[in-house]
Amino acid sequence: MMRVWRALVEMARIRRERSRARYQLAAMTERELQDCGMTRSEIGYELSKPRRRR
């Protein structure tokens, strides 16, 4: 039961982290994104990948 609880807590943490990252990326200018090597179309794709594949 404890393992299930920890897995749920970890999933919630990752979801919050991704939400925060989306907000920060959405607030960036095109120039800032270019400096990071990203385009607007790549943001959703990159953040939807499971953490282990990044």
N, C-alpha and C positions, 0 to 999 in steps of 0.2 A: 504494500500500500504506500509506503514511504517513497518508493521508486516512482510510482505513478504521480504522486504529489510533486516530486522534484522535477519530473518531466514537464508537468503542466506549468510550474513556475518558470522553468527555462523557456518554454514556448512563449509565455507572456512577456518575458524579458526581451526575447529576440524580436517579438512583434513591436514592442515599444521602441527598441533600438532602430528598427527599420522605418518606423513611422517618423522618428526624429530625423533620420537621415533623409527621408523623402522631403520633409519640410525644409531642411537646410539646403538640399539640392535645388528645390523649386525656387528658393529665394536668391539663388546665385544668378549672376548675369551670364550672358553667353560667353563673354570673355573669361570669366572665372571658370566656367565649365571647360572651356577650351584649354585653359592652363592645367586643369586636372586630367585632360585627355578624354573628356566625355562630351556627348551631345545630349540634348533633351530626350531624344528617342531611346537612348541607352539606359537612362535612369531607372525606369520601371523594370526593365529586363534584369539589370544587375542586382537590384534590391529584391527581386522575387526568387533569385537563386538560393538554394539552401546554403547555410553558413559554411558547411564543409567543402563546398565547391568553389568558394571565392578564392 
